[in-house]
Amino acid sequence: MSQLLATVHTAAVAVAVDPHVRLLADAVPNVTPEMPKDVDKPVQSLLNWAAGLGLAAAVLGGLLGWAAVAVGHNSERAALAARGKQAILWSLFGAGGIGVTAALVTTFYNMGK
């Protein structure tokens, strides 16, 4: 621990003494960040497929939940019906989470273009 503190102290003294050290970099002139075209299309496809497959899995989970509710209700298995209801709720939460996450990732990805 003392070696770490000594290193931090040495770095702080070096920064304080040297007038040419800048902690925050200035903006680079005449540079606009953009995504290379060779990378842009495959990444967009990957993001779209991930969101689509996640939503498809959430829909499938909801359908299986409704099937469990129907079988549990008709066969008088209350535990199966209760699990089906939980599956329906979790598939809705999962679909909402996937939708929000996909929208945020795509938005931040497109900001870099």
Secondary structure, DSSP 8 states (H G I E B T S, - for coil): -HHHHHHHHHHHHHHHH-TT--SS----TT------HHHHHHHHHHHHHHHHHHHHHHHHHHHHHHHHHHHHHHTT-HHHHHHHHHHHHHHHHHHHHHHHHHHHHHHHHHHT-
